[in-house]
Amino acid sequence: MAEPTSAAFRGALDLSSLLKPATPATPATAPNATVGERPEAPGSELRVPSLVMDVTQDKLASYVRLSERVPVIVEFTTVRMESSVSLSQKLVEDVTRRNGEIILLRMDGDHSSEMVTAFQLQSLPAVAGLLRGSPVPMFVGDQPADVIAQVIDKIIELAHQNGISEKAIADETAEIAKPKLPPRHQAAYDAIEAENYDQAIAEFEAALNEAPADAIAATGLAQAKLLKRTDKLDLQQVLESPAKTLSDVLLKADALALIGHFEKSFQAILDTFEVASKEDRDVLRTHLLELFKVAGANNPAIPAARTRLTNLLF
């Protein structure tokens, strides 16, 4: 099992944390407009280099902001399946005929394991939606053209229900805006990239001192603490070894969270919580709540875990 990098871990948790509210600037319909700038009036056209774009996982953050204004679908390709070529052709044809209703991003899934984990994909090729930075499951494997069209119709409908209804216009002169983060957030992420987790923790704590309601800093702090706890950890050994002690359980839960398997991570803690002493329950509960922060508020595994925790407590 390959050990994920810190950058991969960050990306797999909460794509929406890469977003920053767009600032009113030059209307996106102007020549040489920078993609991602908010237009002055709703319904304006969004200029992009192309309606179909190949992206890499380290550059995906730059495209996330597009999904605030136009529905986006992300195709994860693979050379291991011939059907991936057929799927790509159908997606390109469908997106092209819609003339700007939706944007297609294509990513090499074989070399983007972190994003495959982030979108919780079980196999390749696969397609997922992206609305306001949040992944939306679509389908796995090649599908008939009419099925693909129906699913894309649903994504567009869902986008419109959430106020995402602008039209994309292909313009080779358009540039993709790079995501910007507040200074302390950026410093913390830079520290994570350098594997200086103590510095990252300090930066996130400072950000929270300045703005206690900073949800991104709270999530980042929990992530940085997890990275510190699991630094140099032999993931394969931890994941394959039975958890015999309380420390083993907490470590296995951390390891599962580190690779994005939050449902199993929460389950490991809750299974032990069910038979634990009161003292151990306090430790397990505190650790579980910390991992909730790591996962991010929108993680789909959290509601069920919260419900089970409540039932066990009362």
Secondary structure, DSSP 8 states (H G I E B T S, - for coil): -----HHHHHHHH-GGGG-----B-S-TTSTT-EET-B-SSTT-EEEES-SEEE--TTTTHHHHGGGGTS-EEEEEE-TT-THHHHHHHHHHHHHHHTTTSSEEEEEEGGG-HHHHHHTT--SSSEEEEEETTEEEEEEES---HHHHHHHHHHHHHHHHHTT---EEEE-TT-EE------HHHHHHHHHHHTT-HHHHHHHHHHHHHH-TT-HHHHHHHHHHHHHHHTTT--HHHHHHS---SHHHHHHHHHHHHHTT-HHHHHHHHHHHHTT--HHHHHHHHHHHHHHHHHH-TT-TTHHHHHHHHHHHH-
